[in-house]
């Protein structure tokens, strides 16, 4: 991490701390207190596995053993072709 990134993170952290430790306009309550009362109790642990965004598409293998998902064509080396298949890319 570069020195300017470190400096920015430190200054942002101190400013955020100031913001969270002063009363909110209109409510008169502190952000940290509201978080502890409302949000913190509802938090759950993160899942063990990371989320992986995938795009699914039902496709049919062409006569030349290729599947059109996005251009270019993806070869289907495991099967002879013709049968429907579910893909993720």
C-alpha positions as a Markdown table, in Angstrom:
| # | Residue | x | y | z |
|---|---|---|---|---|
| 1 | Unk | 0.0 | 0.0 | 0.0 |
| 2 | Unk | 1.4 | 3.4 | -0.9 |
| 3 | Unk | 1.9 | 6.2 | 1.6 |
| 4 | Unk | -0.9 | 8.3 | 0.1 |
| 5 | Unk | -3.4 | 5.4 | 0.3 |
| 6 | Unk | -2.4 | 4.9 | 4.0 |
| 7 | Unk | -2.7 | 8.6 | 4.7 |
| 8 | Unk | -6.1 | 8.8 | 3.0 |
| 9 | Unk | -7.4 | 5.7 | 4.9 |
| 10 | Unk | -6.2 | 7.2 | 8.2 |
| 11 | Unk | -7.8 | 10.6 | 7.5 |
| 12 | Unk | -11.1 | 8.9 | 6.4 |
| 13 | Unk | -11.1 | 6.8 | 9.4 |
| 14 | Unk | -10.7 | 9.7 | 11.8 |
| 15 | Unk | -13.4 | 11.7 | 10.0 |
| 16 | Unk | -15.8 | 8.7 | 10.1 |
| 17 | Unk | -15.1 | 8.3 | 13.8 |
| 18 | Unk | -16.0 | 12.0 | 14.3 |
| 19 | Unk | -19.2 | 11.6 | 12.3 |
| 20 | Unk | -20.4 | 8.5 | 14.2 |
| 21 | Unk | -19.7 | 10.1 | 17.6 |
| 22 | Unk | -21.8 | 13.2 | 17.2 |
| 23 | Unk | -25.6 | 13.4 | 17.5 |
| 24 | Unk | -27.6 | 13.1 | 14.3 |
| 25 | Unk | -29.7 | 16.1 | 13.3 |
| 26 | Unk | -33.4 | 15.7 | 14.0 |
| 27 | Unk | -33.0 | 12.5 | 16.0 |
| 28 | Unk | -30.5 | 13.6 | 18.6 |
| 29 | Unk | -29.1 | 10.1 | 18.8 |
| 30 | Unk | -25.6 | 8.9 | 17.9 |
| 31 | Unk | -25.0 | 6.6 | 14.9 |
| 32 | Unk | -22.9 | 4.2 | 16.9 |
| 33 | Unk | -25.7 | 3.8 | 19.5 |
| 34 | Unk | -28.4 | 3.2 | 16.8 |
| 35 | Unk | -26.2 | 0.6 | 15.1 |
| 36 | Unk | -25.6 | -1.2 | 18.4 |
| 37 | Unk | -29.4 | -1.2 | 19.2 |
| 38 | Unk | -30.8 | -2.0 | 15.8 |
| 39 | Unk | -28.4 | -3.3 | 13.2 |
| 40 | Unk | -25.8 | -5.2 | 15.2 |
| 41 | Unk | -28.3 | -7.6 | 16.7 |
| 42 | Unk | -29.6 | -8.5 | 13.2 |
| 43 | Unk | -26.2 | -9.2 | 11.7 |
| 44 | Unk | -25.3 | -12.8 | 10.8 |
| 45 | Unk | -22.0 | -14.5 | 10.2 |
| 46 | Unk | -20.6 | -14.5 | 6.7 |
| 47 | Unk | -21.1 | -17.8 | 4.8 |
| 48 | Unk | -18.1 | -20.1 | 4.7 |
| 49 | Unk | -18.0 | -20.1 | 0.8 |
| 50 | Unk | -17.5 | -17.0 | -1.2 |
| 51 | Unk | -20.3 | -15.9 | -3.5 |
| 52 | Unk | -19.5 | -16.5 | -7.2 |
| 53 | Unk | -21.7 | -14.7 | -9.7 |
| 54 | Unk | -22.6 | -17.1 | -12.5 |
| 55 | Unk | -24.8 | -16.8 | -15.5 |
| 56 | Unk | -26.8 | -19.8 | -16.4 |
| 57 | Unk | -28.3 | -20.6 | -19.8 |
| 58 | Unk | -30.0 | -23.7 | -21.2 |
| 59 | Unk | -28.3 | -24.6 | -24.5 |
| 60 | Unk | -28.3 | -27.3 | -27.1 |
| 61 | Unk | -25.0 | -28.7 | -28.5 |
| 62 | Unk | -24.7 | -28.0 | -32.2 |
| 63 | Unk | -23.8 | -30.6 | -34.7 |
| 64 | Unk | -20.2 | -29.4 | -34.7 |
| 65 | Unk | -20.0 | -30.1 | -30.9 |
| 66 | Unk | -20.0 | -26.4 | -30.0 |
| 67 | Unk | -22.3 | -24.6 | -27.6 |
| 68 | Unk | -23.3 | -20.9 | -28.3 |
| 69 | Unk | -23.1 | -19.1 | -25.0 |
| 70 | Unk | -21.5 | -15.9 | -25.9 |
| 71 | Unk | -19.3 | -15.3 | -28.9 |
| 72 | Unk | -16.9 | -17.2 | -29.6 |
| 73 | Unk | -18.3 | -20.7 | -29.5 |
| 74 | Unk | -17.4 | -23.0 | -26.6 |
| 75 | Unk | -16.4 | -26.6 | -27.7 |
| 76 | Unk | -18.2 | -29.5 | -25.9 |
| 77 | Unk | -15.5 | -32.1 | -25.6 |
| 78 | Unk | -17.3 | -34.3 | -23.0 |
| 79 | Unk | -20.4 | -35.3 | -25.0 |
| 80 | Unk | -21.3 | -36.2 | -28.5 |
| 81 | Unk | -23.7 | -33.3 | -29.1 |
| 82 | Unk | -27.4 | -32.8 | -29.6 |
| 83 | Unk | -28.6 | -33.2 | -26.0 |
| 84 | Unk | -29.7 | -30.1 | -24.0 |
| 85 | Unk | -27.2 | -29.0 | -21.4 |
| 86 | Unk | -27.1 | -26.5 | -18.5 |
| 87 | Unk | -24.1 | -24.2 | -18.5 |
| 88 | Unk | -22.4 | -21.7 | -16.3 |
| 89 | Unk | -19.6 | -19.4 | -17.5 |
